[in-house]
């Protein structure tokens, strides 16, 4: 599962990097909760939680079976 998540995040990275940000995979729980850390400009952005929910979580749920939720840490 972790490999699939990393591949999915690699597809999302260019979108974040255009705005000076990035995302780091922190953890994947056995019950499908993915923890990510927003970096760069995204780390301080007021819209970071929206990015996590609307872009990252949607993409991971679409591409990786068993993902229930993505949270920022």
PDB file of N, CA, C and O in Angstrom:
ATOM      1  N   UNK A   1       0.821  -1.186   0.000  1.00  0.00           N
ATOM      2  CA  UNK A   1       0.000   0.000   0.000  1.00  0.00           C
ATOM      3  C   UNK A   1       0.875   1.264   0.000  1.00  0.00           C
ATOM      4  O   UNK A   1       0.573   2.240  -0.686  1.00  0.00           O
ATOM      5  N   UNK A   2       1.947   1.226   0.769  1.00  0.00           N
ATOM      6  CA  UNK A   2       2.804   2.404   0.878  1.00  0.00           C
ATOM      7  C   UNK A   2       3.407   2.801  -0.469  1.00  0.00           C
ATOM      8  O   UNK A   2       3.510   3.986  -0.789  1.00  0.00           O
ATOM      9  N   UNK A   3       3.804   1.793  -1.256  1.00  0.00           N
ATOM     10  CA  UNK A   3       4.363   2.075  -2.590  1.00  0.00           C
ATOM     11  C   UNK A   3       3.355   2.788  -3.475  1.00  0.00           C
ATOM     12  O   UNK A   3       3.708   3.734  -4.180  1.00  0.00           O
ATOM     13  N   UNK A   4       2.099   2.344  -3.446  1.00  0.00           N
ATOM     14  CA  UNK A   4       1.059   2.972  -4.243  1.00  0.00           C
ATOM     15  C   UNK A   4       0.807   4.405  -3.796  1.00  0.00           C
ATOM     16  O   UNK A   4       0.558   5.280  -4.625  1.00  0.00           O
ATOM     17  N   UNK A   5       0.871   4.645  -2.504  1.00  0.00           N
ATOM     18  CA  UNK A   5       0.676   6.000  -1.980  1.00  0.00           C
ATOM     19  C   UNK A   5       1.800   6.909  -2.467  1.00  0.00           C
ATOM     20  O   UNK A   5       1.546   8.030  -2.907  1.00  0.00           O
ATOM     21  N   UNK A   6       3.026   6.436  -2.391  1.00  0.00           N
ATOM     22  CA  UNK A   6       4.169   7.230  -2.839  1.00  0.00           C
ATOM     23  C   UNK A   6       4.036   7.558  -4.328  1.00  0.00           C
ATOM     24  O   UNK A   6       4.300   8.689  -4.736  1.00  0.00           O
ATOM     25  N   UNK A   7       3.632   6.589  -5.135  1.00  0.00           N
ATOM     26  CA  UNK A   7       3.452   6.829  -6.572  1.00  0.00           C
ATOM     27  C   UNK A   7       2.366   7.868  -6.819  1.00  0.00           C
ATOM     28  O   UNK A   7       2.509   8.716  -7.699  1.00  0.00           O
ATOM     29  N   UNK A   8       1.288   7.807  -6.055  1.00  0.00           N
ATOM     30  CA  UNK A   8       0.205   8.775  -6.178  1.00  0.00           C
ATOM     31  C   UNK A   8       0.674  10.168  -5.779  1.00  0.00           C
ATOM     32  O   UNK A   8       0.384  11.150  -6.463  1.00  0.00           O
ATOM     33  N   UNK A   9       1.396  10.247  -4.673  1.00  0.00           N
ATOM     34  CA  UNK A   9       1.905  11.547  -4.232  1.00  0.00           C
ATOM     35  C   UNK A   9       2.864  12.140  -5.262  1.00  0.00           C
ATOM     36  O   UNK A   9       2.905  13.357  -5.442  1.00  0.00           O
ATOM     37  N   UNK A  10       3.631  11.291  -5.933  1.00  0.00           N
ATOM     38  CA  UNK A  10       4.545  11.763  -6.971  1.00  0.00           C
ATOM     39  C   UNK A  10       3.783  12.430  -8.121  1.00  0.00           C
ATOM     40  O   UNK A  10       4.316  13.327  -8.775  1.00  0.00           O
ATOM     41  N   UNK A  11       2.566  12.007  -8.367  1.00  0.00           N
ATOM     42  CA  UNK A  11       1.735  12.621  -9.409  1.00  0.00           C
ATOM     43  C   UNK A  11       1.197  13.978  -8.961  1.00  0.00           C
ATOM     44  O   UNK A  11       0.962  14.860  -9.787  1.00  0.00           O
ATOM     45  N   UNK A  12       1.005  14.143  -7.666  1.00  0.00           N
ATOM     46  CA  UNK A  12       0.451  15.380  -7.111  1.00  0.00           C
ATOM     47  C   UNK A  12       1.533  16.440  -6.910  1.00  0.00           C
ATOM     48  O   UNK A  12       1.255  17.637  -6.984  1.00  0.00           O
ATOM     49  N   UNK A  13       2.748  16.004  -6.659  1.00  0.00           N
ATOM     50  CA  UNK A  13       3.856  16.911  -6.343  1.00  0.00           C
ATOM     51  C   UNK A  13       4.024  18.081  -7.307  1.00  0.00           C
ATOM     52  O   UNK A  13       4.197  19.208  -6.845  1.00  0.00           O
ATOM     53  N   UNK A  14       3.981  17.872  -8.619  1.00  0.00           N
ATOM     54  CA  UNK A  14       4.179  19.009  -9.526  1.00  0.00           C
ATOM     55  C   UNK A  14       3.168  20.144  -9.306  1.00  0.00           C
ATOM     56  O   UNK A  14       3.504  21.314  -9.486  1.00  0.00           O
ATOM     57  N   UNK A  15       1.964  19.811  -8.929  1.00  0.00           N
ATOM     58  CA  UNK A  15       0.946  20.832  -8.654  1.00  0.00           C
ATOM     59  C   UNK A  15       1.378  21.670  -7.450  1.00  0.00           C
ATOM     60  O   UNK A  15       1.281  22.897  -7.474  1.00  0.00           O
ATOM     61  N   UNK A  16       1.847  21.009  -6.414  1.00  0.00           N
ATOM     62  CA  UNK A  16       2.275  21.705  -5.200  1.00  0.00           C
ATOM     63  C   UNK A  16       3.567  22.484  -5.433  1.00  0.00           C
ATOM     64  O   UNK A  16       3.727  23.598  -4.933  1.00  0.00           O
ATOM     65  N   UNK A  17       4.474  21.898  -6.186  1.00  0.00           N
ATOM     66  CA  UNK A  17       5.767  22.524  -6.416  1.00  0.00           C
ATOM     67  C   UNK A  17       5.664  23.791  -7.258  1.00  0.00           C
ATOM     68  O   UNK A  17       6.511  24.677  -7.148  1.00  0.00           O
ATOM     69  N   UNK A  18       4.641  23.886  -8.092  1.00  0.00           N
ATOM     70  CA  UNK A  18       4.430  25.117  -8.866  1.00  0.00           C
ATOM     71  C   UNK A  18       4.224  26.315  -7.953  1.00  0.00           C
ATOM     72  O   UNK A  18       4.577  27.441  -8.301  1.00  0.00           O
ATOM     73  N   UNK A  19       3.647  26.060  -6.775  1.00  0.00           N
ATOM     74  CA  UNK A  19       3.384  27.131  -5.817  1.00  0.00           C
ATOM     75  C   UNK A  19       4.426  27.180  -4.701  1.00  0.00           C
ATOM     76  O   UNK A  19       4.226  27.861  -3.696  1.00  0.00           O
ATOM     77  N   UNK A  20       5.530  26.464  -4.872  1.00  0.00           N
ATOM     78  CA  UNK A  20       6.612  26.499  -3.892  1.00  0.00           C
ATOM     79  C   UNK A  20       6.426  25.549  -2.721  1.00  0.00           C
ATOM     80  O   UNK A  20       7.062  25.721  -1.681  1.00  0.00           O
ATOM     81  N   UNK A  21       5.571  24.558  -2.872  1.00  0.00           N
ATOM     82  CA  UNK A  21       5.309  23.617  -1.782  1.00  0.00           C
ATOM     83  C   UNK A  21       5.668  22.194  -2.136  1.00  0.00           C
ATOM     84  O   UNK A  21       6.226  21.914  -3.197  1.00  0.00           O
ATOM     85  N   UNK A  22       5.335  21.305  -1.225  1.00  0.00           N
ATOM     86  CA  UNK A  22       5.558  19.878  -1.435  1.00  0.00           C
ATOM     87  C   UNK A  22       4.797  19.117  -0.355  1.00  0.00           C
ATOM     88  O   UNK A  22       4.208  19.720   0.542  1.00  0.00           O
ATOM     89  N   UNK A  23       4.814  17.801  -0.448  1.00  0.00           N
ATOM     90  CA  UNK A  23       4.148  16.961   0.539  1.00  0.00           C
ATOM     91  C   UNK A  23       5.051  15.782   0.866  1.00  0.00           C
ATOM     92  O   UNK A  23       5.727  15.237  -0.006  1.00  0.00           O
ATOM     93  N   UNK A  24       5.050  15.400   2.137  1.00  0.00           N
ATOM     94  CA  UNK A  24       5.853  14.275   2.596  1.00  0.00           C
ATOM     95  C   UNK A  24       4.935  13.236   3.251  1.00  0.00           C
ATOM     96  O   UNK A  24       4.092  13.582   4.079  1.00  0.00           O
ATOM     97  N   UNK A  25       5.100  11.991   2.886  1.00  0.00           N
ATOM     98  CA  UNK A  25       4.359  10.912   3.526  1.00  0.00           C
ATOM     99  C   UNK A  25       4.993  10.652   4.887  1.00  0.00           C
ATOM    100  O   UNK A  25       6.193  10.396   4.982  1.00  0.00           O
ATOM    101  N   UNK A  26       4.174  10.721   5.945  1.00  0.00           N
ATOM    102  CA  UNK A  26       4.670  10.509   7.304  1.00  0.00           C
ATOM    103  C   UNK A  26       4.364   9.090   7.775  1.00  0.00           C
ATOM    104  O   UNK A  26       5.234   8.407   8.315  1.00  0.00           O
ATOM    105  N   UNK A  27       3.114   8.648   7.567  1.00  0.00           N
ATOM    106  CA  UNK A  27       2.717   7.345   8.085  1.00  0.00           C
ATOM    107  C   UNK A  27       1.480   6.846   7.363  1.00  0.00           C
ATOM    108  O   UNK A  27       0.708   7.631   6.812  1.00  0.00           O
ATOM    109  N   UNK A  28       1.301   5.539   7.371  1.00  0.00           N
ATOM    110  CA  UNK A  28       0.088   4.893   6.881  1.00  0.00           C
ATOM    111  C   UNK A  28      -0.335   3.898   7.951  1.00  0.00           C
ATOM    112  O   UNK A  28       0.411   2.974   8.274  1.00  0.00           O
ATOM    113  N   UNK A  29      -1.531   4.084   8.503  1.00  0.00           N
ATOM    114  CA  UNK A  29      -1.993   3.160   9.540  1.00  0.00           C
ATOM    115  C   UNK A  29      -2.635   1.936   8.892  1.00  0.00           C
ATOM    116  O   UNK A  29      -2.990   1.956   7.713  1.00  0.00           O
ATOM    117  N   UNK A  30      -2.773   0.890   9.667  1.00  0.00           N
ATOM    118  CA  UNK A  30      -3.371  -0.345   9.160  1.00  0.00           C
ATOM    119  C   UNK A  30      -4.840  -0.166   8.799  1.00  0.00           C
ATOM    120  O   UNK A  30      -5.385  -0.930   8.003  1.00  0.00           O
ATOM    121  N   UNK A  31      -5.486   0.852   9.390  1.00  0.00           N
ATOM    122  CA  UNK A  31      -6.900   1.068   9.093  1.00  0.00           C
ATOM    123  C   UNK A  31      -7.141   2.100   7.995  1.00  0.00           C
ATOM    124  O   UNK A  31      -8.256   2.602   7.857  1.00  0.00           O
ATOM    125  N   UNK A  32      -6.101   2.424   7.206  1.00  0.00           N
ATOM    126  CA  UNK A  32      -6.282   3.261   6.027  1.00  0.00           C
ATOM    127  C   UNK A  32      -6.212   4.757   6.257  1.00  0.00           C
ATOM    128  O   UNK A  32      -6.725   5.529   5.447  1.00  0.00           O
ATOM    129  N   UNK A  33      -5.586   5.183   7.346  1.00  0.00           N
ATOM    130  CA  UNK A  33      -5.404   6.607   7.616  1.00  0.00           C
ATOM    131  C   UNK A  33      -3.977   6.987   7.192  1.00  0.00           C
ATOM    132  O   UNK A  33      -2.998   6.420   7.678  1.00  0.00           O
ATOM    133  N   UNK A  34      -3.886   7.956   6.279  1.00  0.00           N
ATOM    134  CA  UNK A  34      -2.595   8.404   5.765  1.00  0.00           C
ATOM    135  C   UNK A  34      -2.262   9.743   6.412  1.00  0.00           C
ATOM    136  O   UNK A  34      -3.078  10.665   6.402  1.00  0.00           O
ATOM    137  N   UNK A  35      -1.069   9.845   6.969  1.00  0.00           N
ATOM    138  CA  UNK A  35      -0.594  11.106   7.556  1.00  0.00           C
ATOM    139  C   UNK A  35       0.427  11.713   6.614  1.00  0.00           C
ATOM    140  O   UNK A  35       1.373  11.047   6.193  1.00  0.00           O
ATOM    141  N   UNK A  36       0.230  12.988   6.285  1.00  0.00           N
ATOM    142  CA  UNK A  36       1.160  13.703   5.415  1.00  0.00           C
ATOM    143  C   UNK A  36       1.573  15.000   6.081  1.00  0.00           C
ATOM    144  O   UNK A  36       0.863  15.539   6.929  1.00  0.00           O
ATOM    145  N   UNK A  37       2.736  15.489   5.680  1.00  0.00           N
ATOM    146  CA  UNK A  37       3.215  16.777   6.158  1.00  0.00           C
ATOM    147  C   UNK A  37       3.406  17.683   4.954  1.00  0.00           C
ATOM    148  O   UNK A  37       4.137  17.357   4.018  1.00  0.00           O
ATOM    149  N   UNK A  38       2.738  18.821   4.995  1.00  0.00           N
ATOM    150  CA  UNK A  38       2.886  19.795   3.923  1.00  0.00           C
ATOM    151  C   UNK A  38       4.191  20.547   4.159  1.00  0.00           C
ATOM    152  O   UNK A  38       4.539  20.857   5.299  1.00  0.00           O
ATOM    153  N   UNK A  39       4.913  20.839   3.075  1.00  0.00           N
ATOM    154  CA  UNK A  39       6.221  21.466   3.188  1.00  0.00           C
ATOM    155  C   UNK A  39       6.294  22.723   2.335  1.00  0.00           C
ATOM    156  O   UNK A  39       5.436  22.969   1.487  1.00  0.00           O
ATOM    157  N   UNK A  40       7.330  23.512   2.574  1.00  0.00           N
ATOM    158  CA  UNK A  40       7.543  24.726   1.804  1.00  0.00           C
ATOM    159  C   UNK A  40       6.391  25.695   1.980  1.00  0.00           C
ATOM    160  O   UNK A  40       5.870  25.862   3.083  1.00  0.00           O
ATOM    161  N   UNK A  41       5.997  26.328   0.895  1.00  0.00           N
ATOM    162  CA  UNK A  41       4.913  27.306   0.937  1.00  0.00           C
ATOM    163  C   UNK A  41       3.607  26.669   1.402  1.00  0.00           C
ATOM    164  O   UNK A  41       2.771  27.339   2.008  1.00  0.00           O
ATOM    165  N   UNK A  42       3.431  25.405   1.126  1.00  0.00           N
ATOM    166  CA  UNK A  42       2.200  24.704   1.539  1.00  0.00           C
ATOM    167  C   UNK A  42       2.143  24.486   3.046  1.00  0.00           C
ATOM    168  O   UNK A  42       1.058  24.337   3.609  1.00  0.00           O
ATOM    169  N   UNK A  43       3.295  24.466   3.702  1.00  0.00           N
ATOM    170  CA  UNK A  43       3.338  24.246   5.133  1.00  0.00           C
ATOM    171  C   UNK A  43       2.701  25.365   5.931  1.00  0.00           C
ATOM    172  O   UNK A  43       2.150  25.128   7.005  1.00  0.00           O
ATOM    173  N   UNK A  44       2.771  26.579   5.417  1.00  0.00           N
ATOM    174  CA  UNK A  44       2.225  27.748   6.106  1.00  0.00           C
ATOM    175  C   UNK A  44       0.944  28.265   5.481  1.00  0.00           C
ATOM    176  O   UNK A  44       0.344  29.215   5.984  1.00  0.00           O
ATOM    177  N   UNK A  45       0.530  27.660   4.415  1.00  0.00           N
ATOM    178  CA  UNK A  45      -0.625  28.148   3.659  1.00  0.00           C
ATOM    179  C   UNK A  45      -1.935  27.905   4.415  1.00  0.00           C
ATOM    180  O   UNK A  45      -2.162  26.812   4.935  1.00  0.00           O
ATOM    181  N   UNK A  46      -2.798  28.928   4.475  1.00  0.00           N
ATOM    182  CA  UNK A  46      -4.091  28.740   5.142  1.00  0.00           C
ATOM    183  C   UNK A  46      -4.981  27.709   4.419  1.00  0.00           C
ATOM    184  O   UNK A  46      -5.899  27.154   5.021  1.00  0.00           O
ATOM    185  N   UNK A  47      -4.711  27.463   3.162  1.00  0.00           N
ATOM    186  CA  UNK A  47      -5.501  26.504   2.398  1.00  0.00           C
ATOM    187  C   UNK A  47      -4.937  25.096   2.408  1.00  0.00           C
ATOM    188  O   UNK A  47      -5.394  24.246   1.645  1.00  0.00           O
ATOM    189  N   UNK A  48      -3.951  24.832   3.258  1.00  0.00           N
ATOM    190  CA  UNK A  48      -3.291  23.521   3.265  1.00  0.00           C
ATOM    191  C   UNK A  48      -4.277  22.393   3.559  1.00  0.00           C
ATOM    192  O   UNK A  48      -4.212  21.340   2.924  1.00  0.00           O
ATOM    193  N   UNK A  49      -5.181  22.595   4.505  1.00  0.00           N
ATOM    194  CA  UNK A  49      -6.142  21.537   4.835  1.00  0.00           C
ATOM    195  C   UNK A  49      -7.073  21.264   3.662  1.00  0.00           C
ATOM    196  O   UNK A  49      -7.459  20.119   3.426  1.00  0.00           O
ATOM    197  N   UNK A  50      -7.435  22.314   2.926  1.00  0.00           N
ATOM    198  CA  UNK A  50      -8.275  22.118   1.748  1.00  0.00           C
ATOM    199  C   UNK A  50      -7.511  21.338   0.683  1.00  0.00           C
ATOM    200  O   UNK A  50      -8.074  20.472   0.013  1.00  0.00           O
ATOM    201  N   UNK A  51      -6.232  21.651   0.534  1.00  0.00           N
ATOM    202  CA  UNK A  51      -5.395  20.918  -0.427  1.00  0.00           C
ATOM    203  C   UNK A  51      -5.321  19.449  -0.041  1.00  0.00           C
ATOM    204  O   UNK A  51      -5.421  18.570  -0.897  1.00  0.00           O
ATOM    205  N   UNK A  52      -5.146  19.187   1.248  1.00  0.00           N
ATOM    206  CA  UNK A  52      -5.064  17.800   1.717  1.00  0.00           C
ATOM    207  C   UNK A  52      -6.361  17.062   1.405  1.00  0.00           C
ATOM    208  O   UNK A  52      -6.322  15.943   0.892  1.00  0.00           O
ATOM    209  N   UNK A  53      -7.494  17.659   1.701  1.00  0.00           N
ATOM    210  CA  UNK A  53      -8.789  16.990   1.517  1.00  0.00           C
ATOM    211  C   UNK A  53      -9.207  16.926   0.050  1.00  0.00           C
ATOM    212  O   UNK A  53      -9.606  15.866  -0.434  1.00  0.00           O
ATOM    213  N   UNK A  54      -9.120  18.039  -0.655  1.00  0.00           N
ATOM    214  CA  UNK A  54      -9.674  18.129  -2.007  1.00  0.00           C
ATOM    215  C   UNK A  54      -8.751  17.558  -3.090  1.00  0.00           C
ATOM    216  O   UNK A  54      -9.231  17.085  -4.121  1.00  0.00           O
ATOM    217  N   UNK A  55      -7.463  17.597  -2.872  1.00  0.00           N
ATOM    218  CA  UNK A  55      -6.543  17.110  -3.904  1.00  0.00           C
ATOM    219  C   UNK A  55      -5.900  15.790  -3.481  1.00  0.00           C
ATOM    220  O   UNK A  55      -6.044  14.775  -4.162  1.00  0.00           O
ATOM    221  N   UNK A  56      -5.200  15.812  -2.366  1.00  0.00           N
ATOM    222  CA  UNK A  56      -4.423  14.635  -1.956  1.00  0.00           C
ATOM    223  C   UNK A  56      -5.338  13.472  -1.574  1.00  0.00           C
ATOM    224  O   UNK A  56      -5.173  12.365  -2.086  1.00  0.00           O
ATOM    225  N   UNK A  57      -6.295  13.710  -0.683  1.00  0.00           N
ATOM    226  CA  UNK A  57      -7.176  12.627  -0.240  1.00  0.00           C
ATOM    227  C   UNK A  57      -7.978  12.051  -1.407  1.00  0.00           C
ATOM    228  O   UNK A  57      -8.100  10.833  -1.537  1.00  0.00           O
ATOM    229  N   UNK A  58      -8.517  12.915  -2.247  1.00  0.00           N
ATOM    230  CA  UNK A  58      -9.310  12.420  -3.381  1.00  0.00           C
ATOM    231  C   UNK A  58      -8.472  11.555  -4.309  1.00  0.00           C
ATOM    232  O   UNK A  58      -8.920  10.495  -4.745  1.00  0.00           O
ATOM    233  N   UNK A  59      -7.254  12.002  -4.615  1.00  0.00           N
ATOM    234  CA  UNK A  59      -6.374  11.246  -5.514  1.00  0.00           C
ATOM    235  C   UNK A  59      -5.985   9.894  -4.898  1.00  0.00           C
ATOM    236  O   UNK A  59      -5.995   8.869  -5.580  1.00  0.00           O
ATOM    237  N   UNK A  60      -5.643   9.902  -3.605  1.00  0.00           N
ATOM    238  CA  UNK A  60      -5.248   8.651  -2.964  1.00  0.00           C
ATOM    239  C   UNK A  60      -6.418   7.677  -2.878  1.00  0.00           C
ATOM    240  O   UNK A  60      -6.237   6.482  -3.110  1.00  0.00           O
ATOM    241  N   UNK A  61      -7.597   8.156  -2.556  1.00  0.00           N
ATOM    242  CA  UNK A  61      -8.765   7.274  -2.487  1.00  0.00           C
ATOM    243  C   UNK A  61      -9.080   6.679  -3.860  1.00  0.00           C
ATOM    244  O   UNK A  61      -9.524   5.536  -3.968  1.00  0.00           O
ATOM    245  N   UNK A  62      -8.846   7.464  -4.891  1.00  0.00           N
ATOM    246  CA  UNK A  62      -9.106   7.018  -6.260  1.00  0.00           C
ATOM    247  C   UNK A  62      -8.104   5.947  -6.699  1.00  0.00           C
ATOM    248  O   UNK A  62      -8.472   5.007  -7.403  1.00  0.00           O
ATOM    249  N   UNK A  63      -6.859   6.083  -6.293  1.00  0.00           N
ATOM    250  CA  UNK A  63      -5.797   5.220  -6.814  1.00  0.00           C
ATOM    251  C   UNK A  63      -5.339   4.104  -5.871  1.00  0.00           C
ATOM    252  O   UNK A  63      -4.730   3.131  -6.316  1.00  0.00           O
ATOM    253  N   UNK A  64      -5.626   4.237  -4.571  1.00  0.00           N
ATOM    254  CA  UNK A  64      -5.101   3.263  -3.607  1.00  0.00           C
ATOM    255  C   UNK A  64      -6.266   2.648  -2.819  1.00  0.00           C
ATOM    256  O   UNK A  64      -6.891   3.328  -2.006  1.00  0.00           O
ATOM    257  N   UNK A  65      -6.556   1.373  -3.058  1.00  0.00           N
ATOM    258  CA  UNK A  65      -7.630   0.719  -2.324  1.00  0.00           C
ATOM    259  C   UNK A  65      -7.351   0.705  -0.814  1.00  0.00           C
ATOM    260  O   UNK A  65      -6.225   0.460  -0.382  1.00  0.00           O
ATOM    261  N   UNK A  66      -8.380   0.968  -0.036  1.00  0.00           N
ATOM    262  CA  UNK A  66      -8.258   0.894   1.415  1.00  0.00           C
ATOM    263  C   UNK A  66      -7.980   2.195   2.118  1.00  0.00           C
ATOM    264  O   UNK A  66      -7.972   2.237   3.349  1.00  0.00           O
ATOM    265  N   UNK A  67      -7.749   3.277   1.366  1.00  0.00           N
ATOM    266  CA  UNK A  67      -7.517   4.573   1.998  1.00  0.00           C
ATOM    267  C   UNK A  67      -8.854   5.132   2.460  1.00  0.00           C
ATOM    268  O   UNK A  67      -9.800   5.240   1.680  1.00  0.00           O
ATOM    269  N   UNK A  68      -8.918   5.485   3.736  1.00  0.00           N
ATOM    270  CA  UNK A  68     -10.139   6.040   4.307  1.00  0.00           C
ATOM    271  C   UNK A  68     -10.067   7.543   4.504  1.00  0.00           C
ATOM    272  O   UNK A  68     -11.052   8.258   4.325  1.00  0.00           O
ATOM    273  N   UNK A  69      -8.867   8.013   4.882  1.00  0.00           N
ATOM    274  CA  UNK A  69      -8.740   9.434   5.217  1.00  0.00           C
ATOM    275  C   UNK A  69      -7.290   9.845   5.129  1.00  0.00           C
ATOM    276  O   UNK A  69      -6.384   9.040   5.343  1.00  0.00           O
ATOM    277  N   UNK A  70      -7.079  11.127   4.805  1.00  0.00           N
ATOM    278  CA  UNK A  70      -5.732  11.706   4.815  1.00  0.00           C
ATOM    279  C   UNK A  70      -5.741  12.861   5.808  1.00  0.00           C
ATOM    280  O   UNK A  70      -6.618  13.724   5.770  1.00  0.00           O
ATOM    281  N   UNK A  71      -4.761  12.863   6.687  1.00  0.00           N
ATOM    282  CA  UNK A  71      -4.680  13.932   7.680  1.00  0.00           C
ATOM    283  C   UNK A  71      -3.315  14.632   7.581  1.00  0.00           C
ATOM    284  O   UNK A  71      -2.317  14.021   7.199  1.00  0.00           O
ATOM    285  N   UNK A  72      -3.296  15.902   7.927  1.00  0.00           N
ATOM    286  CA  UNK A  72      -2.058  16.658   7.966  1.00  0.00           C
ATOM    287  C   UNK A  72      -1.482  16.642   9.368  1.00  0.00           C
ATOM    288  O   UNK A  72      -2.211  16.741  10.355  1.00  0.00           O
ATOM    289  N   UNK A  73      -0.175  16.518   9.445  1.00  0.00           N
ATOM    290  CA  UNK A  73       0.492  16.527  10.755  1.00  0.00           C
ATOM    291  C   UNK A  73       1.565  17.594  10.792  1.00  0.00           C
ATOM    292  O   UNK A  73       2.237  17.758  11.810  1.00  0.00           O
TER     293      UNK A  73
END
